[in-house]
Amino acid sequence: MTEKPDPQMLENPITIGTGDPRMPVYTESEIAHQEMMRDPQYAIATHEQTLNKFANILEELSARVVAIENLLNEMNSPDPNDPLKDYPEIQMHQNR
């Protein structure tokens, strides 16, 4: 089901910033950015910079995950200085 166009909107041309409220309104900076994105060198440089930012964030998050995994592995490994290891009868009761 499609809406019928408003006859008043058909008579009046739509200009930037006015007209159909469903249409996006672009600021001057957004329009300038769209015009600059038509230049392939600018577009490639912009996308490359964005991808580099994503890659740096991903590397940082990966390093943090590895650090957390190392901490968890240290916490789960048996303590070499555990005083209860010399007393097997205490460990039998703890393992129940």
C-alpha positions in Angstrom: 0.0 0.0 0.0 1.5 3.3 -1.1 0.5 6.7 -0.1 -0.9 9.1 -2.6 1.3 12.1 -3.0 0.1 15.3 -1.6 -1.0 17.6 -4.5 0.3 20.6 -2.7 3.8 19.0 -2.4 3.7 18.3 -6.2 3.0 22.0 -7.0 5.7 23.4 -4.7 9.3 22.3 -5.5 11.3 20.9 -2.6 14.3 22.8 -1.6 17.1 21.9 0.9 15.9 22.3 4.4 12.2 22.5 3.6 9.5 20.4 2.1 8.7 16.8 2.9 9.6 16.1 6.6 10.5 12.5 5.7 13.3 13.6 3.5 16.7 14.1 5.1 18.0 17.6 5.7 21.7 18.0 5.1 23.9 20.6 6.7 26.5 22.5 4.7 29.3 20.3 6.1 27.5 17.1 5.2 26.9 18.4 1.6 30.6 19.4 1.4 31.6 16.0 2.6 29.4 14.3 0.0 30.9 16.4 -2.7 34.5 15.6 -1.5 33.6 11.9 -1.3 33.2 12.0 -5.1 37.0 12.4 -5.4 38.4 8.8 -5.3 41.6 9.8 -3.5 39.7 11.5 -0.7 37.3 8.6 -0.4 40.1 6.1 -0.2 42.0 8.1 2.4 38.9 8.6 4.5 37.9 5.0 4.4 41.5 3.9 5.1 41.7 6.2 8.1 38.4 4.7 9.4 39.6 1.1 8.9 42.9 1.9 10.7 40.9 3.2 13.7 38.8 0.1 13.7 42.0 -2.1 13.5 43.6 -0.3 16.4 40.6 -0.7 18.5 40.4 -4.4 17.7 44.1 -4.9 18.5 43.6 -3.1 21.9 40.5 -5.2 22.7 42.3 -8.4 21.7 45.3 -7.5 24.0 42.9 -6.9 26.9 41.2 -10.2 26.3 44.5 -12.0 26.3 45.5 -10.3 29.5 42.2 -11.3 31.2 42.7 -14.9 30.0 46.2 -14.9 31.5 44.9 -13.7 34.8 42.2 -16.3 34.8 44.7 -19.0 34.0 46.9 -17.9 36.9 44.0 -17.9 39.2 43.0 -21.4 38.2 46.5 -22.9 38.3 47.5 -24.6 41.6 49.5 -22.5 44.0 53.1 -23.9 44.4 53.2 -22.5 47.9 49.9 -24.2 49.0 50.4 -25.3 52.6 47.6 -27.9 52.3 49.3 -30.0 49.7 51.4 -31.5 52.4 48.3 -32.8 54.2 46.4 -35.2 52.0 43.7 -35.9 54.6 42.6 -32.2 54.5 42.4 -32.3 50.7 40.3 -35.4 50.7 37.6 -33.6 52.7 37.8 -30.5 50.5 37.3 -32.4 47.3 33.9 -33.9 48.4 
